[in-house]
Amino acid sequence: MRLPPLRAAALPLLGLLVNPAGGAAAPPANLSQIGVWSTALYAPPKQPAPQPPAKALPPEAQCIAAILDAEKAAGIADHLLLAMGFTESGRRTEDRLFTAWPWTVNTEGRSHYFPTRDAAISFVRETQARGVQSIDVGCLQVNLRWHPDAFPDLVTAFDPVANARYAASFLSALRRDHGSLETAIARYHSAQSERGEAYRQRVTGNLRWVAGALGYLETLAAGPGGSAPVWTAAERGRLSFLSGLFADGPARPLLPAGQN
């Protein structure tokens, strides 16, 4: 993704408490109760019961789950953003699971897939130290040069939820500005018509794959069936089988350049 983001201003919300009669509120009938009344009025609200933390997903499931949620929140239909995720950071893992990989970095025309977020961040910092500014990161490959205010730091930039939400909002803004979903997809990647159109065609190819493999992708996003955030051998085998049904078929998705 290459284009700079659009900025949106947040509007503050001010709530006012007024007396329905329009004048000063009447004192309580029993003055001896004023201390109790005022204590109750200003007592801090009860805190909700703490919720158990959500089960962490393995890396191969994180982008898919985050993109599916971002699509719902932004009203993006037909899993278009998911198809863009495969176009941007799609890869086959060592376990033969085809997915969008959260620790993906593209710079100087080459995609790099790292085993951990920390490894990806270290690579980005080393690349920036060499003076390289145009670096795409994360599930939707947000460009750090053209989108300098998208994330407060690199940790957030590689967070699948933050990355997917920003990409969804940017795509929605492009569609509003240009009036066409096709144009928005192309301009997500580049304002140059030829490069943008080539990207749009790749997304269209992946969209067909996503539509056929949706059951597999939703299973992947649901995470492991056990209590630990890792796939069992049986789970990986089933996912690999489901992935192969689609990834090796005639609608095989188009991986990022050099990764086919």
C-alpha positions in Angstrom: 0.0 0.0 0.0 1.5 3.3 -1.0 -0.9 6.3 -0.7 -0.9 8.7 2.3 -3.8 8.5 4.7 -6.7 10.9 5.1 -7.0 12.6 8.5 -10.2 12.5 10.5 -10.8 14.8 13.5 -12.5 13.4 16.6 -15.5 15.3 17.9 -15.7 15.6 21.7 -19.0 14.7 23.4 -20.3 16.9 26.2 -23.0 15.7 28.5 -25.0 18.2 30.7 -27.2 17.4 33.7 -30.1 19.8 34.1 -33.1 20.2 36.5 -36.2 19.3 34.4 -38.1 22.2 36.0 -35.5 24.7 34.9 -34.6 26.0 38.3 -32.6 25.0 41.3 -33.2 21.4 42.5 -35.3 21.2 45.7 -33.5 20.0 48.8 -34.2 16.5 50.1 -37.3 16.2 52.3 -35.3 14.7 55.1 -32.2 16.8 55.7 -30.7 14.2 58.0 -30.3 12.0 55.0 -28.3 14.5 52.9 -25.0 12.9 53.8 -26.3 9.5 52.7 -27.8 11.0 49.6 -24.6 12.9 48.6 -22.4 9.9 49.3 -24.6 7.8 47.0 -24.6 10.4 44.3 -20.8 10.7 44.2 -19.9 7.1 44.9 -17.8 5.6 42.1 -19.8 3.3 39.8 -19.4 -0.4 40.4 -16.7 -1.9 38.2 -17.9 -4.7 35.9 -16.6 -8.2 36.7 -13.2 -8.8 35.0 -13.5 -10.9 31.9 -11.1 -13.7 31.2 -8.5 -12.7 28.5 -9.2 -13.9 25.0 -7.3 -16.9 23.9 -4.3 -15.9 21.9 -4.3 -17.0 18.3 -1.3 -18.5 16.6 0.3 -16.1 14.0 -1.2 -18.0 11.1 -4.7 -17.2 12.4 -4.3 -13.6 13.6 -4.5 -11.7 10.3 -7.5 -13.7 9.1 -9.4 -13.1 12.4 -8.5 -9.4 12.5 -9.5 -8.8 8.9 -12.8 -10.5 9.2 -13.6 -8.3 12.3 -12.4 -5.1 10.5 -14.6 -5.9 7.5 -17.7 -6.2 9.7 -16.9 -2.9 11.6 -16.3 -1.0 8.3 -19.2 -2.5 6.4 -16.9 -4.0 3.7 -18.9 -6.7 1.8 -17.8 -9.8 0.0 -14.6 -10.2 2.0 -12.8 -7.8 -0.2 -10.4 -6.8 2.5 -9.5 -10.4 3.1 -8.7 -10.9 -0.5 -6.4 -7.8 -0.2 -4.8 -9.3 2.8 -3.8 -12.4 0.8 -2.6 -10.2 -2.0 -0.4 -8.2 0.5 0.9 -10.8 2.9 -0.3 -14.2 1.7 2.1 -17.1 2.2 2.1 -20.8 2.7 3.6 -21.8 6.1 5.9 -24.8 6.7 2.8 -26.7 7.8 1.3 -26.0 4.4 -1.3 -23.6 5.8 -2.1 -20.8 3.3 -2.7 -17.6 5.2 -2.0 -13.9 5.5 1.1 -13.5 7.7 1.2 -10.8 10.4 5.0 -10.5 10.5 5.5 -9.6 6.8 7.7 -6.7 5.7 8.2 -5.5 2.1 11.0 -3.1 1.3 13.1 -2.4 -1.8 10.8 -4.7 -3.9 11.1 -7.8 -1.8 8.8 -9.5 0.8 10.2 -10.8 4.0 8.3 -13.2 6.3 9.6 -13.3 9.9 8.8 -15.9 12.6 8.0 -13.4 15.3 6.9 -9.8 15.6 10.1 -8.8 17.4 12.2 -10.2 14.5 10.1 -8.1 12.0 10.4 -5.0 14.1 14.2 -5.4 14.4 14.5 -5.8 10.6 12.4 -2.6 10.1 14.6 -0.6 12.5 17.8 -1.9 10.8 16.3 -1.0 7.4 15.3 2.5 8.6 18.8 3.0 10.0 20.1 2.5 6.4 18.0 5.4 5.3 15.2 3.4 3.7 11.8 5.0 4.3 9.4 3.2 2.0 8.6 0.0 4.1 5.3 -1.9 4.0 4.4 -3.7 7.3 1.8 -6.1 8.7 -1.3 -8.0 7.4 -2.3 -5.3 5.0 1.2 -3.9 4.3 0.7 -0.3 5.4 3.5 1.9 4.1 5.4 3.7 6.9 6.5 6.5 4.6 3.2 7.4 3.1 1.2 6.7 6.3 3.5 8.1 9.0 0.6 8.8 11.4 -1.2 5.5 11.0 0.3 4.0 14.2 2.0 5.4 17.3 4.8 2.9 17.1 6.1 -0.2 15.3 4.6 -2.6 17.9 1.1 -1.2 17.0 1.9 -1.2 13.3 2.4 -5.0 13.5 -0.7 -5.6 15.6 -3.1 -7.4 13.3 -6.2 -5.7 14.7 -4.7 -2.2 14.4 -3.3 -2.9 11.0 -6.5 -4.3 9.6 -8.7 -1.5 11.1 -6.5 1.2 9.6 -6.5 -0.5 6.2 -10.3 -0.8 6.3 -10.7 2.9 7.2 -8.3 3.9 4.5 -10.0 1.8 1.8 -13.4 3.2 2.9 -12.0 6.8 2.6 -10.7 6.1 -0.9 -14.1 4.8 -2.0 -15.8 7.9 -0.7 -13.3 10.1 -2.4 -13.3 8.4 -5.8 -16.8 7.0 -5.9 -15.8 3.6 -7.2 -14.8 0.4 -5.4 -12.5 -0.6 -8.3 -10.7 2.7 -8.2 -10.4 2.5 -4.4 -8.7 -0.9 -4.6 -6.3 0.2 -7.3 -5.4 3.4 -5.4 -4.9 1.5 -2.1 -1.7 0.2 -3.8 -0.7 3.1 -6.2 -2.0 6.2 -7.8 -0.2 5.2 -11.0 -2.9 3.7 -13.2 -1.0 0.8 -14.6 0.4 -0.4 -11.2 -3.0 0.2 -9.6 -4.9 -1.8 -12.2 -2.4 -4.7 -12.0 -2.9 -4.8 -8.2 -6.7 -4.7 -8.6 -6.6 -7.7 -10.9 -4.5 -9.7 -8.4 -7.1 -8.8 -5.7 -9.9 -10.0 -8.0 -8.1 -13.4 -8.4 -7.7 -13.7 -4.7 -11.3 -12.7 -4.1 -12.4 -15.8 -6.1 -10.1 -18.0 -4.0 -11.4 -16.5 -0.7 -15.0 -17.1 -1.7 -14.2 -20.7 -2.4 -12.1 -21.3 0.7 -14.2 -19.3 3.2 -15.0 -22.3 5.4 -11.3 -23.1 5.7 -10.5 -19.4 6.5 -13.2 -19.2 9.2 -11.9 -22.4 10.8 -8.4 -20.9 10.8 -9.7 -17.6 12.4 -11.5 -19.5 15.1 -8.2 -20.7 16.5 -7.1 -24.0 18.0 -9.8 -26.2 19.5 -7.8 -26.9 22.7 -7.0 -24.6 25.6 -3.5 -23.8 24.5 -2.9 -21.3 21.7 -1.2 -23.9 19.4 -2.5 -26.3 16.8 -2.4 -30.0 17.5 -1.0 -32.3 14.8 -4.5 -33.4 13.9 -5.8 -29.8 13.6 -2.9 -28.8 11.5 -3.3 -31.8 9.2 -7.0 -31.0 8.7 -6.3 -27.3 8.0 -3.5 -28.2 5.6 -5.9 -30.6 3.8 -8.6 -27.9 3.5 -6.0 -25.3 2.4 -4.7 -27.6 -0.3 -8.2 -28.2 -1.7 -8.3 -24.5 -2.8 -4.7 -23.2 -2.9 -3.7 -25.9 -5.3 -6.8 -25.7 -7.5 -7.5 -23.7 -10.6 -8.3 -20.6 -8.6 -5.0 -20.6 -6.9 -4.4 -17.2 -5.2 -1.7 -14.9 -6.5 1.0 -14.4 -3.9 3.1 -11.2 -3.5 5.7 -10.8 -6.3 8.4 -13.4 -6.2 6.5 -15.7 -3.8 4.6 -17.9 -6.2 
